[in-house]
Amino acid sequence: MANRSGEVLQQRELASPFYKELQVAKAAALEAGSIIMEGFQKIHEARIKPDNSLVSDIDISAEAKIHEIITTVFPNHAFWGEGRRGTRVPRPTPY
């Protein structure tokens, strides 16, 4: 049954009008996850954000990788991240 569920999900992904976006998001998440796991349980620099929460250099590196991947493939997409201000683009996507 689990195999059939996986097939159904894959078919839905392929039929999605946002298939490319989904694939890029997955790739970005995997790359960021690798950065986070590499730094797991190691000492890192951290700073306090204006909302008094912490952000580490690993957080910033992972976010930078996500930003790089998304904006390389979709240069007209705006990007808003936790550790950086949003980026403005000349013609943002309509969604």
Stockholm file with secondary structure:
# STOCKHOLM 1.0

chainA/1-95         MANRSGEVLQQRELASPFYKELQVAKAAALEAGSIIMEGFQKIHEARIKPDNSLVSDIDISAEAKIHEIITTVFPNHAFWGEGRRGTRVPRPTPY
#=GR chainA/1-95 SS CHHHHHHHHHHHHHHCTTHHHHHHHHHHHHHHHHHHHHHTTSCCCEEECTTSCEEEHHHHHHHHHHHHHHHHHCTTCCBCCSSSCCBCCSSCCCC
#=GC SS_cons        CHHHHHHHHHHHHHHCTTHHHHHHHHHHHHHHHHHHHHHTTSCCCEEECTTSCEEEHHHHHHHHHHHHHHHHHCTTCCBCCSSSCCBCCSSCCCC
//
